[in-house]
Amino acid sequence: MDTPGPDIVRGRVARTKAALDPSLDGLLVTSAAHKGWLTGFTSGVFIAPGGTVLLAKSGDFYETSNVDLEECAAEIPHLQVVGYDWTAETHDERLARLIGEAGCRRVGVEAAQVTAARLAALRKSLAPGGVEVSELEPLIDPLREIKDGWEVEQIRAANRASAEAFAAILPLLRPGATEWAVSAALENELRVRGHGSAKLAFQSIVASGPRSSLPHASVTDRAFAVGDLVTFDFGATWNGYCADVTRTLVIGRASARQRALHESVVAGLDAGIAAVGAGLTFAACSEAAFAPIRAAGFGEYLAHGLGHGIGLEIHEGPRIETKGDKTFAAGMVVTIEPGAYIPGWGGVRVEDDALVTAAGREVLTFCGARELLEV
Amino acid sequence: MDTPGPDIVRGRVARTKAALDPSLDGLLVTSAAHKGWLTGFTSGVFIAPGGTVLLAKSGDFYETSNVDLEECAAEIPHLQVVGYDWTAETHDERLARLIGEAGCRRVGVEAAQVTAARLAALRKSLAPGGVEVSELEPLIDPLREIKDGWEVEQIRAANRASAEAFAAILPLLRPGATEWAVSAALENELRVRGHGSAKLAFQSIVASGPRSSLPHASVTDRAFAVGDLVTFDFGATWNGYCADVTRTLVIGRASARQRALHESVVAGLDAGIAAVGAGLTFAACSEAAFAPIRAAGFGEYLAHGLGHGIGLEIHEGPRIETKGDKTFAAGMVVTIEPGAYIPGWGGVRVEDDALVTAAGREVLTFCGARELLEV
């Protein structure tokens, strides 16, 4: 596991604190991805689920059970790591004590990152000390949307690993191979070629024949048959960062309709990518991507939006909305993944990842097979 | 993917509705594991994240975007599956319409299963229709703690697959093998030998040498050396249900201290399992398991509690608390996993899964190597 280094991580902490409403004197961070971003420590098996980051005016802390204290103290040197003996006090008792020691009177927590039950428990444990807890709009998510150079390199490397993994399983694709066996082989290749943790970006999709019309199809024992469209949606990770790639190919020779559908979707992908750039709107990008698919007569089979941000999570901001006036910003890394799905017949989705730049975009995906492969 | 069949799933829905406060006329269920339990559909890659179950006096519904409608309608036949066109209305608009159509005036949602932001959004979208949203204590979790016979068979099968996978990688264990390579091989075996989905129960732990003293150690590139303790914590899944197994062995010959520590932990495991049974307390079971470890002089190195429930999630109720008077109930499936960790030197954890019965318990784990293997 490589980490971004202390200066980068300290910069993230500083940007987070700068974004905090000045009427608050502390921020509690509980979600795994946010904690990973703020600490640079993303490889823990459970990322110390009980651990909490407290960023306070008087100092920055990571609070965890003694169970994980040795590992966290070694991996999170830029925060004050404080443990507690779970046999003597609860997580919430320790946290209340820490917040008191840090001199906080009013702390915030992002409402989208905490359950209603957890928020109520926090308020209950902090009320006796006179500490208020405010529910906040997303604060770290918008910061995470803009990747630094180190993060872009991790996503690029995850894409390289993903491309190698897909190339490695192409020889397995033949009539009679099952979705299950092919997905197991693909996931092993992704795992072995990734780096820094055992995590895959997400459970891979291998959807064959009529099942390719299901955008989120589960993997089954179905055997590939001649004439099947097969959609592969997969991604390796590199030091915790995700790639997200989709390719669709045909077992045997493609029919004219399969070829026409695939060509229109790839034309949509190309047009969508060409419409990515700082200051350009998500809606215009979506329209650009969908236009070739509509022009080819497949518009009624568009099923979902065009893409989303990737990073430490496989789905993070921004969502590339089809309406409205939100725009790309330099440093975002997004998927562009047009797809069209004909129920009972099959579907095609093709997806690349792109870094948004001031001048436009840089494609981070190295996977071949953007043309319709016949295997 | 095999599913439990409509009668079992309908029984779960009926038990859930029977547990609902009669002043409520509907229950919203949003978390993936709860939805999987109520629908029998656990294999979806994203388990249709936008989908919501509504159990109402007037009927039972699964509401999802049209993106996943085809798959959900096929897989969830015992609920009324209703879709919405995401280009025309939002998830919350559709849900508000559905709740109105179902005649609900006061719906509940488990506070531990919904973020504070989601709860606020639900209240905002339902207020115009005069529908109240109540925060509920855990309602489905306690029902899920008691497994039916079908669920026990899935956990037993996941354990068989896990035992086979561990046996398959034993030949790889030798000085110079890395945690990373061994964990990749183990996870491939777990995936191939599991059934019904590509899911692993959790990211496996392979912690060698001094890293075995970290209960939640991440996998690194560290190469095994002669004299290392190595802890493996892993589990396959079977139709979505998890196994959870831990074994610790030594590379080369064990030292006297390693042998003494391992013997005390296995004695703790045996004593803990013997103290599992309907009506027996968690605290007495924990004491029974920790006693041999304390007696051997390793009491100060106990770091965590004794175990937890498993099922559709790798961590679910009950938590085997070390204090208090809570008791086992027949049908629970729990891990018993004593461990002792000597900082900078190494640790030992050994873990089996057990079904609680009226007469005591039935061990569901088939993995060998409860004695200290030297490889």
Interface residues (C-beta under 8 A of the other chain):
Chain A: M1 S43 G44 V45 F46 A48 S65 N66 V67 D68 E70 E71 W86 T87 E110 A111 A112 Q113 V114 T115 A116 A117 R118 L119 A120 E135 W180 S183 A184 E187 N188 R191 V192 S197 A198 K199 F202 Q203 S204 I205 S213 L214 P215 H216 A217 S218 V219 T220 A303 H304 G305 T322 P343
Chain B: M1 S43 G44 V45 F46 A48 S65 N66 V67 D68 E70 E71 W86 T87 E110 A111 A112 Q113 V114 T115 A116 A117 R118 L119 A120 E135 W180 S183 A184 E187 N188 R191 V192 S197 A198 K199 F202 Q203 S204 I205 S213 L214 P215 H216 A217 S218 V219 T220 A303 H304 G305 T322 P343
